[in-house]
Amino acid sequence: MSFLGINGKRLKSIFLNKYLIVLVVFTVFITFFDEHNLIDRFNTFRKIKSLEKEQQFYQDEIEATKKKKNELESNNENLEKFAREQYLMKKSNEDIFIIKE
């Protein structure tokens, strides 16, 4: 019997090659059973990337908050505007009307 020019004996010798068997067993072991297997490494890699994105988001938020804080501390008009908009503060002789869109 011939399959693409390879007879059964030749095919059998290829699949029963001790180096191929060891390679397959090693690959299966590393992929699934090892303490530091490839599946856990992949999941850890994804988690690290997610945490790095989250870290960058919070660093950007910190920078924006620092800029806003410096702006509020440097100018009393900005501080008054912030207090009026965020905390609905008013002067004693004023009335506030809130219009929601």
C-alpha positions, 0 to 999 in steps of 0.5 A: 500500500502506498500513500503519497509514495510512503509505504506502511513500514516507512510511515510506521517507522516515522510515527514510532521514532523515539525522538518524535514520541519524546517531542510529543510527550514533552510538548503535551507536558509543557502545555498542560501539566508543568508547574509553569505551563503554557496555558497559565503563562498565556493567562498571566500575560493577558492579566499583566497587559490588562493591569498595565492598561488600568495602570496607565488609565489611573496615571492619566487620571492622576495627571488630569486631577493634578492639573485641575487642582493646580488650576483651582489653587492658582485662581480664585475665579476658577475655584468659585466657578468649580464650587458653583458647578460641582457643589451648587454653592452660592452667595448669600444674595443669589438664587440658583436654578438647576436646569437638566437637559 
